[in-house]
């Protein structure tokens, strides 16, 4: 394993450990100032402030645990990916979606990352939104 690949895998591990601990500051510490966040089937947001607001809203509306985590990185350490399952609970109704009543869901998901100067410069998360909708309806 190359040093760059190992460093990227360690960065992604820290990022997901911070997610599991609901430690938003530790997550933000893994990101570049101008991070690009590509939200599943949604807008592209830029910067740590927007990312922090997104995470705050997510923590209010959903309770999620990620399992079966597998991390990947290229040898240059410039790109990474994660595959996992999201075990969640729908807590607060999102606009345009079914009423939240504590419905549980279980979704396969993936995330893709660009790495720059030892930090995450792009986060793109993907899951099947129709599957989630069917599970909470």
Backbone as JSON Lines, residues from 0, in Angstrom:
{"i":0,"aa":"X","n":[0.86,-1.18,0.0],"ca":[0.0,0.0,0.0],"c":[0.89,1.24,0.0]}
{"i":1,"aa":"X","n":[0.55,2.19,-0.85],"ca":[1.34,3.41,-0.89],"c":[1.02,4.28,0.33]}
{"i":2,"aa":"X","n":[1.95,5.15,0.65],"ca":[1.75,6.06,1.78],"c":[0.55,6.97,1.53]}
{"i":3,"aa":"X","n":[0.4,7.47,0.3],"ca":[-0.71,8.38,0.0],"c":[-2.06,7.66,0.15]}
{"i":4,"aa":"X","n":[-2.12,6.44,-0.31],"ca":[-3.36,5.66,-0.17],"c":[-3.66,5.45,1.31]}
{"i":5,"aa":"X","n":[-2.67,5.08,2.08],"ca":[-2.85,4.85,3.52],"c":[-3.31,6.13,4.22]}
{"i":6,"aa":"X","n":[-2.75,7.27,3.83],"ca":[-3.15,8.54,4.45],"c":[-4.61,8.86,4.13]}
{"i":7,"aa":"X","n":[-5.04,8.61,2.9],"ca":[-6.43,8.87,2.52],"c":[-7.37,7.94,3.27]}
{"i":8,"aa":"X","n":[-7.01,6.68,3.39],"ca":[-7.85,5.74,4.15],"c":[-7.94,6.16,5.61]}
{"i":9,"aa":"X","n":[-6.85,6.65,6.18],"ca":[-6.87,7.13,7.57],"c":[-7.76,8.36,7.7]}
{"i":10,"aa":"X","n":[-7.71,9.27,6.72],"ca":[-8.57,10.46,6.72],"c":[-10.04,10.06,6.67]}
{"i":11,"aa":"X","n":[-10.39,9.15,5.77],"ca":[-11.78,8.71,5.66],"c":[-12.23,7.99,6.92]}
{"i":12,"aa":"X","n":[-11.35,7.24,7.53],"ca":[-11.67,6.59,8.8],"c":[-11.98,7.63,9.87]}
{"i":13,"aa":"X","n":[-11.15,8.66,9.98],"ca":[-11.42,9.74,10.96],"c":[-12.76,10.42,10.68]}
{"i":14,"aa":"X","n":[-13.04,10.68,9.41],"ca":[-14.29,11.33,9.01],"c":[-15.49,10.5,9.46]}
{"i":15,"aa":"X","n":[-15.46,9.21,9.19],"ca":[-16.61,8.37,9.56],"c":[-16.66,8.08,11.06]}
{"i":16,"aa":"X","n":[-15.54,8.06,11.73],"ca":[-15.57,7.94,13.19],"c":[-16.22,9.18,13.8]}
{"i":17,"aa":"X","n":[-15.92,10.35,13.24],"ca":[-16.54,11.6,13.72],"c":[-18.04,11.58,13.43]}
{"i":18,"aa":"X","n":[-18.44,11.07,12.27],"ca":[-19.87,10.94,11.95],"c":[-20.55,10.07,13.0]}
{"i":19,"aa":"X","n":[-19.97,8.94,13.31],"ca":[-20.56,8.0,14.27],"c":[-20.69,8.63,15.65]}
{"i":20,"aa":"X","n":[-19.75,9.52,15.99],"ca":[-19.76,10.17,17.3],"c":[-20.6,11.45,17.3]}
{"i":21,"aa":"X","n":[-21.21,11.81,16.16],"ca":[-21.95,13.06,16.0],"c":[-21.07,14.26,16.34]}
{"i":22,"aa":"X","n":[-19.78,14.14,16.02],"ca":[-18.8,15.19,16.29],"c":[-18.61,16.0,15.01]}
{"i":23,"aa":"X","n":[-19.49,16.99,14.83],"ca":[-19.45,17.78,13.61],"c":[-18.13,18.52,13.44]}
{"i":24,"aa":"X","n":[-17.55,19.0,14.54],"ca":[-16.29,19.74,14.42],"c":[-15.18,18.83,13.9]}
{"i":25,"aa":"X","n":[-15.13,17.6,14.38],"ca":[-14.11,16.67,13.9],"c":[-14.34,16.34,12.42]}
{"i":26,"aa":"X","n":[-15.6,16.26,12.0],"ca":[-15.89,16.05,10.58],"c":[-15.39,17.26,9.77]}
{"i":27,"aa":"X","n":[-15.72,18.45,10.24],"ca":[-15.31,19.67,9.54],"c":[-13.78,19.78,9.45]}
{"i":28,"aa":"X","n":[-13.09,19.28,10.47],"ca":[-11.63,19.32,10.47],"c":[-11.04,18.47,9.35]}
{"i":29,"aa":"X","n":[-11.81,17.53,8.83],"ca":[-11.36,16.66,7.73],"c":[-11.58,17.3,6.36]}
{"i":30,"aa":"X","n":[-12.25,18.45,6.31],"ca":[-12.66,19.06,5.04],"c":[-11.82,20.28,4.69]}
{"i":31,"aa":"X","n":[-11.7,20.53,3.37],"ca":[-11.1,21.78,2.93],"c":[-12.11,22.92,3.18]}
{"i":32,"aa":"X","n":[-11.62,24.15,3.24],"ca":[-12.52,25.29,3.46],"c":[-13.58,25.4,2.37]}
{"i":33,"aa":"X","n":[-13.2,25.06,1.13],"ca":[-14.11,25.21,-0.01],"c":[-14.74,23.88,-0.42]}
{"i":34,"aa":"X","n":[-14.9,22.97,0.52],"ca":[-15.42,21.64,0.21],"c":[-16.68,21.71,-0.66]}
{"i":35,"aa":"X","n":[-16.75,20.81,-1.62],"ca":[-17.93,20.69,-2.48],"c":[-18.73,19.5,-1.97]}
{"i":36,"aa":"X","n":[-19.98,19.75,-1.62],"ca":[-20.85,18.69,-1.09],"c":[-21.96,18.45,-2.1]}
{"i":37,"aa":"X","n":[-21.92,17.29,-2.73],"ca":[-22.94,16.89,-3.71],"c":[-23.96,16.03,-2.98]}
{"i":38,"aa":"X","n":[-25.1,16.62,-2.68],"ca":[-26.15,15.96,-1.92],"c":[-26.92,15.02,-2.84]}
{"i":39,"aa":"X","n":[-27.21,13.83,-2.35],"ca":[-27.93,12.83,-3.14],"c":[-29.19,13.44,-3.76]}
{"i":40,"aa":"X","n":[-29.27,13.4,-5.08],"ca":[-30.42,13.9,-5.84],"c":[-30.82,15.31,-5.41]}
{"i":41,"aa":"X","n":[-29.83,16.11,-5.06],"ca":[-30.11,17.46,-4.61],"c":[-29.07,18.43,-5.11]}
{"i":42,"aa":"X","n":[-28.98,19.57,-4.47],"ca":[-28.06,20.62,-4.92],"c":[-26.61,20.31,-4.58]}
{"i":43,"aa":"X","n":[-25.72,21.12,-5.15],"ca":[-24.31,21.1,-4.8],"c":[-24.09,22.3,-3.89]}
{"i":44,"aa":"X","n":[-23.53,22.04,-2.71],"ca":[-23.24,23.12,-1.76],"c":[-21.72,23.26,-1.63]}
{"i":45,"aa":"X","n":[-21.29,24.46,-1.26],"ca":[-19.86,24.73,-1.16],"c":[-19.53,25.32,0.21]}
{"i":46,"aa":"X","n":[-18.42,24.87,0.77],"ca":[-17.89,25.45,1.99],"c":[-18.29,24.7,3.26]}
{"i":47,"aa":"X","n":[-17.44,24.89,4.27],"ca":[-17.66,24.22,5.56],"c":[-18.94,24.69,6.25]}
{"i":48,"aa":"X","n":[-19.27,25.97,6.11],"ca":[-20.46,26.5,6.78],"c":[-21.72,25.81,6.27]}
{"i":49,"aa":"X","n":[-21.83,25.66,4.96],"ca":[-22.99,24.97,4.37],"c":[-23.01,23.5,4.79]}
{"i":50,"aa":"X","n":[-21.84,22.88,4.85],"ca":[-21.76,21.48,5.26],"c":[-22.22,21.32,6.72]}
{"i":51,"aa":"X","n":[-21.78,22.23,7.57],"ca":[-22.16,22.18,8.99],"c":[-23.68,22.35,9.15]}
{"i":52,"aa":"X","n":[-24.27,23.25,8.38],"ca":[-25.72,23.46,8.45],"c":[-26.46,22.21,7.98]}
{"i":53,"aa":"X","n":[-25.95,21.57,6.93],"ca":[-26.56,20.34,6.43],"c":[-26.52,19.25,7.5]}
{"i":54,"aa":"X","n":[-25.37,19.09,8.14],"ca":[-25.23,18.05,9.17],"c":[-26.15,18.32,10.36]}
{"i":55,"aa":"X","n":[-26.29,19.57,10.73],"ca":[-27.18,19.94,11.84],"c":[-28.63,19.57,11.49]}
{"i":56,"aa":"X","n":[-29.05,19.88,10.29],"ca":[-30.41,19.54,9.84],"c":[-30.6,18.04,9.79]}
{"i":57,"aa":"X","n":[-29.6,17.31,9.32],"ca":[-29.69,15.84,9.25],"c":[-29.84,15.24,10.64]}
{"i":58,"aa":"X","n":[-29.06,15.74,11.59],"ca":[-29.13,15.2,12.96],"c":[-30.48,15.45,13.6]}
{"i":59,"aa":"X","n":[-31.17,16.5,13.19],"ca":[-32.49,16.81,13.72],"c":[-33.56,15.9,13.13]}
{"i":60,"aa":"X","n":[-33.44,15.6,11.84],"ca":[-34.49,14.87,11.13],"c":[-34.28,13.35,11.09]}
{"i":61,"aa":"X","n":[-33.04,12.9,11.28],"ca":[-32.74,11.48,11.13],"c":[-31.78,11.02,12.22]}
{"i":62,"aa":"X","n":[-31.94,9.79,12.61],"ca":[-30.99,9.13,13.51],"c":[-30.4,7.99,12.68]}
{"i":63,"aa":"X","n":[-29.1,8.08,12.38],"ca":[-28.51,7.1,11.48],"c":[-27.23,6.49,12.04]}
{"i":64,"aa":"X","n":[-27.08,5.2,11.75],"ca":[-25.87,4.46,12.05],"c":[-25.41,3.83,10.75]}
{"i":65,"aa":"X","n":[-24.12,3.94,10.47],"ca":[-23.56,3.34,9.26],"c":[-22.89,2.03,9.63]}
{"i":66,"aa":"X","n":[-23.21,0.97,8.88],"ca":[-22.63,-0.34,9.14],"c":[-22.01,-0.9,7.88]}
{"i":67,"aa":"X","n":[-21.3,-2.0,8.03],"ca":[-20.69,-2.71,6.9],"c":[-19.82,-1.77,6.05]}
{"i":68,"aa":"X","n":[-19.08,-0.9,6.72],"ca":[-18.26,0.11,6.07],"c":[-17.05,-0.51,5.38]}
{"i":69,"aa":"X","n":[-16.87,-0.18,4.11],"ca":[-15.68,-0.55,3.36],"c":[-15.15,0.72,2.72]}
{"i":70,"aa":"X","n":[-13.87,1.0,2.96],"ca":[-13.24,2.21,2.42],"c":[-12.26,1.84,1.31]}
{"i":71,"aa":"X","n":[-12.17,2.72,0.33],"ca":[-11.29,2.52,-0.82],"c":[-10.53,3.82,-1.08]}
{"i":72,"aa":"X","n":[-9.34,3.7,-1.65],"ca":[-8.58,4.88,-2.09],"c":[-7.66,4.47,-3.22]}
{"i":73,"aa":"X","n":[-7.41,5.41,-4.13],"ca":[-6.45,5.12,-5.19],"c":[-5.03,5.26,-4.64]}
{"i":74,"aa":"X","n":[-4.05,4.75,-5.37],"ca":[-2.67,4.76,-4.89],"c":[-2.13,6.17,-4.67]}
{"i":75,"aa":"X","n":[-2.59,7.12,-5.49],"ca":[-2.12,8.49,-5.35],"c":[-2.74,9.2,-4.15]}
{"i":76,"aa":"X","n":[-3.82,8.62,-3.59],"ca":[-4.48,9.23,-2.44],"c":[-5.34,10.42,-2.79]}
{"i":77,"aa":"X","n":[-5.64,10.61,-4.08],"ca":[-6.42,11.78,-4.5],"c":[-7.92,11.51,-4.58]}
{"i":78,"aa":"X","n":[-8.3,10.24,-4.56],"ca":[-9.71,9.87,-4.63],"c":[-9.98,8.74,-3.64]}
{"i":79,"aa":"X","n":[-11.16,8.81,-3.02],"ca":[-11.56,7.76,-2.1],"c":[-13.03,7.45,-2.28]}
{"i":80,"aa":"X","n":[-13.43,6.35,-1.69],"ca":[-14.84,5.95,-1.76],"c":[-15.17,5.15,-0.52]}
{"i":81,"aa":"X","n":[-16.46,5.07,-0.23],"ca":[-16.95,4.27,0.89],"c":[-18.23,3.58,0.46]}
{"i":82,"aa":"X","n":[-18.39,2.35,0.88],"ca":[-19.64,1.62,0.69],"c":[-20.11,1.19,2.06]}
{"i":83,"aa":"X","n":[-21.42,1.34,2.32],"ca":[-21.94,1.05,3.65],"c":[-23.45,0.89,3.6]}
{"i":84,"aa":"X","n":[-24.02,0.5,4.73],"ca":[-25.47,0.45,4.9],"c":[-25.84,1.54,5.9]}
{"i":85,"aa":"X","n":[-26.97,2.17,5.65],"ca":[-27.5,3.19,6.55],"c":[-28.69,2.58,7.28]}
{"i":86,"aa":"X","n":[-28.55,2.44,8.58],"ca":[-29.65,2.0,9.43],"c":[-30.18,3.26,10.1]}
{"i":87,"aa":"X","n":[-31.41,3.63,9.76],"ca":[-31.88,4.92,10.22],"c":[-33.27,4.91,10.8]}
{"i":88,"aa":"X","n":[-33.58,6.07,11.39],"ca":[-34.9,6.33,11.96],"c":[-35.29,7.74,11.52]}
{"i":89,"aa":"X","n":[-36.49,7.87,10.95],"ca":[-37.0,9.14,10.42],"c":[-37.69,9.87,11.56]}
{"i":90,"aa":"X","n":[-37.12,10.99,12.02],"ca":[-37.57,11.66,13.23],"c":[-38.4,12.92,13.01]}
{"i":91,"aa":"X","n":[-38.09,13.68,11.96],"ca":[-38.74,14.97,11.74],"c":[-39.13,15.07,10.27]}
{"i":92,"aa":"X","n":[-40.38,15.4,10.01],"ca":[-40.89,15.44,8.64],"c":[-40.11,16.44,7.79]}
{"i":93,"aa":"X","n":[-39.64,15.95,6.66],"ca":[-38.95,16.8,5.69],"c":[-39.99,17.31,4.7]}
{"i":94,"aa":"X","n":[-39.86,18.56,4.29],"ca":[-40.82,19.19,3.38],"c":[-40.97,18.36,2.1]}
{"i":95,"aa":"X","n":[-42.21,18.06,1.75],"ca":[-42.49,17.32,0.54],"c":[-42.39,15.81,0.68]}
{"i":96,"aa":"X","n":[-42.16,15.33,1.9],"ca":[-42.02,13.89,2.14],"c":[-43.06,13.41,3.14]}
{"i":97,"aa":"X","n":[-43.21,12.09,3.29],"ca":[-44.2,11.57,4.24],"c":[-43.94,12.06,5.67]}
{"i":98,"aa":"X","n":[-44.99,12.03,6.46],"ca":[-44.87,12.43,7.86],"c":[-43.93,11.49,8.6]}
{"i":99,"aa":"X","n":[-43.04,12.08,9.38],"ca":[-42.11,11.29,10.19],"c":[-42.82,10.78,11.43]}
{"i":100,"aa":"X","n":[-42.74,9.47,11.64],"ca":[-43.36,8.83,12.81],"c":[-42.38,7.83,13.43]}
{"i":101,"aa":"X","n":[-41.1,8.09,13.26],"ca":[-40.11,7.17,13.79],"c":[-39.89,5.94,12.92]}
{"i":102,"aa":"X","n":[-40.28,6.03,11.64],"ca":[-40.1,4.89,10.73],"c":[-38.61,4.54,10.61]}
{"i":103,"aa":"X","n":[-38.34,3.25,10.57],"ca":[-36.97,2.77,10.41],"c":[-36.71,2.44,8.94]}
{"i":104,"aa":"X","n":[-35.46,2.61,8.53],"ca":[-35.07,2.28,7.17],"c":[-33.67,1.66,7.17]}
{"i":105,"aa":"X","n":[-33.41,0.92,6.09],"ca":[-32.15,0.2,5.93],"c":[-31.77,0.31,4.46]}
{"i":106,"aa":"X","n":[-30.75,1.1,4.15],"ca":[-30.39,1.42,2.76],"c":[-28.93,1.14,2.46]}
{"i":107,"aa":"X","n":[-28.64,0.54,1.32],"ca":[-27.25,0.53,0.86],"c":[-26.9,1.92,0.35]}
{"i":108,"aa":"X","n":[-25.68,2.35,0.57],"ca":[-25.27,3.69,0.14],"c":[-23.78,3.7,-0.2]}
{"i":109,"aa":"X","n":[-23.38,4.77,-0.84],"ca":[-21.98,4.95,-1.18],"c":[-21.62,6.41,-1.15]}
{"i":110,"aa":"X","n":[-20.35,6.67,-1.01],"ca":[-19.85,8.05,-1.01],"c":[-18.54,8.08,-1.79]}
{"i":111,"aa":"X","n":[-18.31,9.2,-2.44],"ca":[-17.11,9.39,-3.24],"c":[-16.44,10.69,-2.82]}
{"i":112,"aa":"X","n":[-15.12,10.69,-2.82],"ca":[-14.36,11.8,-2.27],"c":[-13.22,12.21,-3.2]}
{"i":113,"aa":"X","n":[-12.98,13.51,-3.29],"ca":[-11.74,14.05,-3.85],"c":[-10.92,14.49,-2.65]}
{"i":114,"aa":"X","n":[-9.64,14.22,-2.69],"ca":[-8.74,14.58,-1.59],"c":[-7.72,15.58,-2.11]}
{"i":115,"aa":"X","n":[-7.52,16.66,-1.35],"ca":[-6.55,17.69,-1.72],"c":[-5.81,18.15,-0.47]}
{"i":116,"aa":"X","n":[-4.5,18.12,-0.52],"ca":[-3.67,18.59,0.6],"c":[-4.05,17.91,1.92]}
{"i":117,"aa":"X","n":[-4.36,16.61,1.85],"ca":[-4.64,15.84,3.06],"c":[-6.02,16.05,3.64]}
{"i":118,"aa":"X","n":[-6.91,16.71,2.88],"ca":[-8.27,16.95,3.36],"c":[-9.28,16.58,2.28]}
{"i":119,"aa":"X","n":[-10.51,16.41,2.68],"ca":[-11.59,16.08,1.75],"c":[-12.05,17.36,1.06]}
{"i":120,"aa":"X","n":[-11.96,17.37,-0.28],"ca":[-12.35,18.54,-1.06],"c":[-13.71,18.37,-1.72]}
{"i":121,"aa":"X","n":[-14.17,17.11,-1.85],"ca":[-15.5,16.83,-2.41],"c":[-16.07,15.62,-1.71]}
{"i":122,"aa":"X","n":[-17.36,15.72,-1.34],"ca":[-18.12,14.6,-0.79],"c":[-19.36,14.44,-1.66]}
{"i":123,"aa":"X","n":[-19.54,13.26,-2.25],"ca":[-20.74,12.94,-3.04],"c":[-21.34,11.68,-2.45]}
{"i":124,"aa":"X","n":[-22.55,11.78,-1.91],"ca":[-23.2,10.62,-1.28],"c":[-24.37,10.17,-2.16]}
{"i":125,"aa":"X","n":[-24.48,8.86,-2.33],"ca":[-25.53,8.3,-3.18],"c":[-26.26,7.16,-2.48]}
{"i":126,"aa":"X","n":[-27.58,7.17,-2.6],"ca":[-28.44,6.06,-2.17],"c":[-29.7,6.13,-3.02]}
{"i":127,"aa":"X","n":[-30.49,5.09,-2.97],"ca":[-31.71,5.03,-3.77],"c":[-32.83,5.74,-3.0]}
{"i":128,"aa":"X","n":[-33.15,6.95,-3.42],"ca":[-34.17,7.74,-2.72],"c":[-35.55,7.1,-2.8]}
{"i":129,"aa":"X","n":[-35.85,6.43,-3.91],"ca":[-37.15,5.75,-4.03],"c":[-37.26,4.61,-3.02]}
{"i":130,"aa":"X","n":[-36.16,3.92,-2.78],"ca":[-36.14,2.84,-1.78],"c":[-36.41,3.44,-0.39]}
{"i":131,"aa":"X","n":[-35.72,4.57,-0.07],"ca":[-35.96,5.21,1.22],"c":[-37.42,5.62,1.35]}
{"i":132,"aa":"X","n":[-37.96,6.24,0.32],"ca":[-39.35,6.7,0.32],"c":[-40.29,5.55,0.56]}
{"i":133,"aa":"X","n":[-40.09,4.43,-0.1],"ca":[-40.94,3.26,0.07],"c":[-40.87,2.75,1.51]}
{"i":134,"aa":"X","n":[-39.7,2.82,2.12],"ca":[-39.53,2.3,3.48],"c":[-40.18,3.21,4.54]}
{"i":135,"aa":"X","n":[-40.29,4.51,4.28],"ca":[-40.85,5.41,5.28],"c":[-42.31,5.77,5.0]}
{"i":136,"aa":"X","n":[-42.85,5.34,3.86],"ca":[-44.25,5.64,3.51],"c":[-45.21,4.69,4.19]}
